[in-house]
Amino acid sequence: MWEVSVSGDLNPLSIDVTLPREDVALLTVEGSLDVDTATELRHHLANQFHHGRRRFLLDFSAVPFMDSSGMNVVLRSYQETRKTAGSVHVIAPTPAVRRILDLTGVSLTVPVSESVDEALALVDSWRTDEERPGIPSS
């Protein structure tokens, strides 16, 4: 006799949201970011945006896999925040995710940092730097 155990999600995604600063949301993502789970990340980002946050740090250190759906959420969030002088930063992507970001050119657009502190330093430098990527100088 065979026994089959079925859990809720085949690809569970865990997202923990913290606020290292009032205007900065750190989203720590754990699990595969794919067609089945990317909507959850999009909803978390939209909720934080709705609450006035414009700077997002996406910790991908526990994301073993990301497909184009996850990449699209990152890019769309980046585009939305740029309209309001905000930013999106990817933190510590796993080698597989980093490879996808590099191969698709996303890492040329969306900054990739190795730590939260490094990303926060970049956020701080961009608050006063008019030469930030994508922002024309006055």
N, C-alpha and C positions, 0 to 999 in steps of 0.2 A: 504494500500500500504506500502510495506517495502522498506526502503532505506538502502543501504549498502555502507559504505565508506571504501575504500581500500587505505592504504598508501603504500609507497614503500617497505620497509622492515618490516617483522613481528617482527624481533628481531634486532632492530638497535643497532649498536655498535659504540661508540664514543671513539676515541683514541687521546689524546693530548700529544704531544711530546715536552718536554723541556730539556734543558741542564744545570743541576745544576753545572756541571763542563765540561771542554772541552772533556774529555774522558768518561763521564757518561751521558747516556740518561735515562730520567725519562719518562716512558709511563704510563699515567693516563688513565685507561680503565674504561668505563662506559657502562653497559649493559651486557646481557648474553653472555658468552663466550662458544659457542657451535659449532656444525658441520656447521652451517650456517655462523658463524662470525669468527671462529678461523683463517681462511686464511688471514683476514684483519690484525690481530695482527702479524701473521708470516711475512707479507709483510712489515709492519712498522719496525719490528726487523731487517729484512734483509737489509732494506734501511739504517738503522743506522749502521749496521755492515759494509756495503759497504762504508760508510763515515768514517770508521776508529774507530768507537766506539766499545769498548769491554766489557764495564760494563753497565748492564741494570738493572734498578729499575722498577719493575712492580707494580704499585699502583692498587690493586684490591679492594679498599674500596667501590667501587660502582658497583661491579660485584655480582649480586644476585645469579647467577647460573653458574657453569662451568662443562662441561662434559669431556669425555676422549679426545675429539679433542683439547680443550683448554689446557688440561694437557699435551698432546703430544707437543704442541707448546712450552710450558714452558720447558719441558725436553729436547727437541731437541735444543733449544736455549742455554740451560745450557751446553749441550754436545759440541756444536760448540764453545762457548766462552772458555771452559776449554782448548781447543786445542791452544788457543792464550793467555793463562794466564789471561783471562777475567772472568767475573762472572755475574750471574743473581740472583736477589733478589726479592722476593715477599713481598710487603708491605701491611699491614693492610687488609688481606683478610676478607671478610664477614664471619660470622659463617658457612654458608653452604659451601662456598669455602674452608675454613680452614678444615672443616670436610673431604672433598674429598682429600685435600692434605695430611692430617694425615692418613686417612684410606688406601690410596694407597702407603704411604711411601715416597711420593714426598717431604714432609717437612723434611725428614731426609737427603735428598740430596741437595735440593735447600733451601737456607736460607730464613726464614720468619722473617720479622721485623715489629714492630708496627708503625714505622714512617720513613720518608725519612732521617732524621738526624741519626737515629739508623742504617739504611742501609748504609749511607755514612761513618759512623764510622767503620763499618765492612769492607767496601771497603778499607778504609785507613789502617786498621790493616792487611789486607791481602796483601797489597803492599810490606810489609817488612817481613811478617811471612811465613816462608817456611813450616810450619806445617799446612797450609791450607788444608781443606778436599780435597782429590783427587790429591794432589800435593805431590809427594814423596820428602822427605828431602834429601839434598845433603850429 
